[in-house]
Amino acid sequence: MLRKIKKALESTREISDWKVIETIKEGHELYFIRQELDMNRAKNVSSYNVTVYRDFEEAGKKFRGSAQTTIHPGMSEGEVKKRIEESTFAAGFVKNRPYPIAEPSEAKGSISSRLQKGEISDWIVEIASEVFSQDTKKGAYLNSTEIYLTKVHTHILNSRGVDVQFDAVRAFIELIVTATGEEEVELYHQLRFSDYRPGSISKKVTEFLEEALNRAQAKPTPALGTAPVLLVSEPAEDFLSYYVDNASARAVYEKISTFKIGESVQGDFVGDGITITLDPFMPESYYSAPYDGDGFALNREQIIVNGKLLKYWGDVRYSHYLGVEPTGNIHNFSVEPGKNTLKTLREGPHLEVALFSAFNVDSVTGDFGGEIRLGWYCDGKERYPITGGSISGNINKVQKELLLSKETQKSKRYTGPKAVKLLNVSVSGINK
């Protein structure tokens, strides 16, 4: 199929450059209702994502347009040719500033996983066994579970000589946890990872079951006006991703971000300074890869140190627009932990939130907030689970005094503080 695609690309005169991403996925999927296996499915699929670039002029001004299409195995030579000609025609209506595509470069690291060794059908059985090993709690149980384990082979090549390949394993687990208390509740969770450490899954499942039990016994969130708020687990990652998003070359070019190299992204702060590193080789991360989607070789990149922006990160196109060296698109990031333990951060009255219906962080304005699904309120003496109400604030107003926990966590693309403490956050609760 690659031969057919390259032949069609090279014979289409209007194409200035091209890129092909071949993806081969060998997967196994298990679907459970409670602990009973409901469906067992295997798959082996290939696909070809083709991008064509077309250079043209209008009124003496140069443009580069692009368009993507998907080629499926089994398509005839004529069908491939037609699909590519249609994309080339469409690219002529896209008027972007000219930019280069990736040139050949050598990977600066590699990714590996024990899941790559042996059959994924054996690994998925072991993973499933660990998922249900902790499903023994009274009052809470796994209502439904879906487990996906996929070996992915990626092959990227372009008209400039890029020709790179790498293998990865992606594991994805969806869980619905049900608990009964004053009311029956359901909580939805996801786990994404690329390597398997025995005990890591059961630990997370135990946390999910305990959270569901807490949610079933939760009281209404009190109307606090403003209060210190601890964001723990996933909300902490979501909050800190604001700084990664705003350090991107694309965000700066599109004037979404006002971050400037050499300046503090936190202003004049008195709390913890943020230090962030992008890491394409992060162990166990679902998104680790030696090359980005353009075939550009990736490396670890420290972008912020103690609140100061060192560099923008981004792909070849947007880095070219800003006149900076490209880093490639890197999806993983790590944040250095703070000096205070969770125990210290929990001193005094505060609200702690672990789950939102949806926690939103606006990368343009810095506004953040969400409806609370599960948290804990401490009045300085008593601590109890709460639900309902919401929090809201603006990063630019709270980042001066933010504190990061000494304890850390790992997720699908993040390693860093388990908690972020913010002062003077608006809390809309329920009046008693």
N, C-alpha and C positions, 0 to 999 in steps of 0.2 A: 504493500500500500504506500509506503514512503516513496518508492520509486515513481508510482503514478502521480503522487502529489508534487514531487520535485519536478517532474517532467512538465506538469501543467503550469507550475509557477514560473519555470524558466522559459516557457514558450509564450507567456503573456507579456506583451511588450510594455504595457502601461505600468507594470509593477516595478518599483524602484528598489524595494527591499522586501524580505519576507521572513517569517518565523514559523516554525512548526513545533508543537509540543505533542509528543506521542506519550500516551498514558496507558499502561497495562495494569489492571487491577484483578488480583486473585483474592476473593473474599469468602468469609463464612459468617453466617448470621444465625443467632438464636433468639427466639421470642418466647417469653414465659408469662403465664398468668399465675399469680402467686409463685409457687415453686414448681409448677407443672409445665413441662415443655410443650408449647403450642405449635411452634413451627421451627423447622431446621432447614436452612437454605444455604447453598453454595453458589458462587458466581465467578466467572472469569470473563472480563470484558476489556476491550481495547477501544480507544478513541483518539482522534487526531484534531487538535485545535490549531487552526491556521490563521495567522495574521498577515495581511498584505498591507504594504505601505506604498503610497503613490505620491510622488512629487509633481507639483504643477504650479503654474503662475496665473494670476488674474490681475489685470490693470498694473502690470509691472511688479506685483508683490508675490513673493514665493510662499508656498504652503506645503505642508505634508499632511496628507490624510491617511487614515487607516481604517480597516474593517476586519472583523473576525468571522470565522465560520467553523463549523464542526463537520469533519469528514468521518463517515462510518465505514468500518470494514465491510467489504462486499460490494461497495459502490463501484460502478464500472468506470473506466477511464474517461468516458464521455461525461458521466455524471460528476466526476471530480472536476473536470475541466469547466463545466458549466457553473458549478458552485463557486469556483475560484474567480471566474470571469464576473459573476454577479457581485462578489465582494469587492473586486477591483473597481467596478462601476460605482458601488456605494462609497468607496474611499474617496472618490473624486468630489464628494459633497462635504467632506470634513476638512475644515480650514484651520489646522493647527500651525503654530510656528514651526519651522523646520527643526528637526532634532535627529541625532544619530541613534543607531541601535547598538546593542552590546557587541563588543569585539571579543575574540577568544581570550580567556583568562583562566588561570589555574586555581583550583579550589585550595583554600588555605586551611582546611580542616575537613573532617569527615563525621558522619553520623553512623551509629551502630546500635543494634538492639539484639538481645538474646531471642526476641520473638522472630528474628530472621532465620534462626536455626531451627530446623525441624518443620513439622507440618502445622499449619495454623489450626487445623481441626483438633489437634491435640492441645494446643495452647488455649483455644477458646473453651474447651471443657474444663481445664484447670482454672481459668479465670472465672467461669460460671460457678464452679465449686466454691471459690473464695467469696464471691458475691453473696452467696446464700449461707455461708458459714456463720454469719452473725445475725441471721434472720430468725432470732429466737426470743425476741423481747416481748414481754406481755404488754398488750395495748398498742403495739405498733408493728407493722409488717410491710414487706415489699408487695405492693399490689400488682404491679406489672413491671417487667424488665425486658429490655432489648439490648443485645450485645452484638457489636459489629467488629470484626477483626479483618483487616485488609492489608495485604502486601501490595505496595505500589511501586511500579518501575516507571521512572520518568526519563524521557529522552528529549532533549531540547536542541534544535539546530536552526541556524539562520543563514541568510545570504552572505554574511560577513565572515563565515568560517567557524562560528560557534557550533560545537558538536559535543555535548556533554550528557552523561547518563548517571543516575544514582537510584538507589533502592531505599525504601523506607517502609515502616510498618505503622499503621494507624489503628488504634483501638478506641472505640466509642461506645459508651454505656449510657443508656437512658433508664432512669428509675422513677417510678411513682410510688411514694411512701405514704401509707395511710395510717392514721392513729385515731383512737377514740378517747374521748374525755368528756368535757362538758358539751362538746360537739365533735362530729367526725370531720377530720381534715385530710387533705391530700397535698403533698408537696412534691414538686417536680425537680429532679436533679440530673445533671450530666457529668460524666467523667470522660476526659479525652487524654490519651497518653500514647507514647510510642515504645515504651519498654515496660517490663513487668517485674516488680519487686514483690515477692510474696509478703503479704501482710499489709501492703499499702492500700489495697482495695477494701479489705475488711475493716480497716481503720476508718476509711471514709464512710462506709455503709453504716458503721456504728454511730458516727456523728449524725448522719442523716436520720437514723431512727430516733436518736435522742432529741434532735431538733423537732421532729414530728410530735413526739410526746410533749415537749415543751409548748409547741404551738397549740396542741389540743387543750392544754391547761391555761393558756395565756389569758391575761386580763386586758381590758382596753387600755391603749396608750394614754397616759394623762396629758392634759393640755398644759404644756410647760412654758409656752412662749418662746424663750430661747434657753438653750442648755448646752453643756459639753456633750458631744456625740462621738462615740467610737464606731467606726466602720470596720467590721471584721470579715475575714474570709474574702469571698468574691467581690463585695462592694469596695474593699480596700484596693484591690487590683484595678477595678473600674475607675476609681478616683485617680489613682496614680497614672493611669494610661493617658490622662489629659495632657501630661507633659510630653509623653512620647508622640502623641498625635500632633501637638503644636510645634514639635521640633522637626517635622518632616518638611522636605524641600517643596513638596506639592502644596502643603497648607500655607507655607510662606508665599509661594509664587501666586497662589489663588487669593491671597490676602485674607485668608481665614485666620492665620496666625500673625501675631506681632512680635514673636520671639526674635531676638537679635543675637548673633554670635558675640561672645565676650561680655554679655550682660546677664544679670541675675533674672531667672525666670520666676523667682519668688519675691522679687523686690527686696526691701530691707526687712529681713526676717530675724526673729529672735528664738524661733523653735528649731526644729531639725532641718538642716540643709539636705536637699534631695540629690542623690547621686544615682545615675541610671546608665546601664550598659546594655546595648543590644547584642544578643548572643544567638547566632544561627545554629550553634552546636549544643544548645542547652540539653543536658541529659533528660531523657524521658518526655521531652516536649513533643506534643502532637504536630507542631509546625517546624521542627528543626529540618534544615536542608542546607547542603553545601552551595547551592546555586539558587538564585531567585527565578521568577517566571520568565525572565529574559535570557537566562543562561549566564548571568553575571556572577562571578565567583564572590562569595561572601566571606566576611571576617568579623570578629568581635569588634564592636565600636563603642567606645565610651562617649556619650553625647552630652551628659550633664554631670558636673562635679560640684558638690556642695552648693547647689542652686545655680551655678554658672553654666550657660550654654557654651559648649566647646565647638560643636559642629552641627550642621543639618545632616539628616540622613534621607536617602531617597534613591530612586531608580535613575537610569541613565538619562532619560528624557528630562525630568524636572530638575535634576542636578545641573544638566546642561543649561537649562533656562536661567538658573541662578548663578552660573559660573563657578560652581563648587565641584569638588571631586565626588563622584557617586560612591555610595556605600552598597547600593543594591537595596531591594526591599527585604527587610528583616522583621519577622513577626514576633520573635521572642524578646522579652526584656527582663532585666533583673534590677532591683532597687536595693541599695545597701540598707540594712536595718538600723534602727535607732538605738539609743542608750537605755531607754526605759523599758522595764518588763511590763507585761500585761497587768500584773498585779498592781504595779505603780500607777499605770494609766487608769485603772479602775477605781482609784481612791477618790473619795468625795462623790457627791451626787452627779449622775450622768445617765445618758441613754446609750445603750449598745445595740447595734443593728447588724444582724447576720444575713437576713433575707428580705428582699423587696419583691413586690409584684413585678416591678421593673425599675431599676436604678438608672437614671439618665444623667449623663454629664455632657453639657453642650460645649463642644470644643471651640466654638466661636466666642460665646459670651462668658463661659466659665460657670454658668448656672448649673446647679446639680440638685437632685431631689428624687423622691420616690415614695410610694405607698408602702408602709411597713407590713411585712407578712410575719416576721418573727424578730423579736429583740428582747432586751432585758432592761428594766429600769431599776436604778439604785438610788435611793433617797439619802444615801450616806450610811445607812445601817442595813436596811432590808433590800434584797435583790430578788426580783421575780420576773417571769416571762410576760411579754406584752405583745399585742398585735393591733393593727388598725392605725389610723392617723397617718401622718407623713412627716418627712423632714424636707427642708429646702435651704439653700444658701448659695453663695457665690465663691468660687475658689480664690478669686483675687482679694476677697475680704477676709478669708480664714487662713490662707496659706502662711501668713506671717508668723503664726503661733502653732502651726501644726506639729504634732509629735508622732514619731514612728515607733512601733514596738520592736523590742529586741528579738522576740520570737518571730520565726519566719514560716512561710508556707510555699508550696509548689502547686502550680495548676497547669493547664494545658499549654500556656505560653509565658508563665510568670514565675519568678522566684523573688521573694522579698518579704517585707514586713507583713505579719498576719493582721495587724490593726493600724489604723490611722486615727489619731484623736484630733478633733476639731472643736474649737471653742465658739460660743455664740451662734449656734445653728438654730434656725427656726424649727420648732416642733409643733405641729398641729395635731393635737390629740382629741380626746373625747372627755368633755366635762362631766364630772360625776354628779 
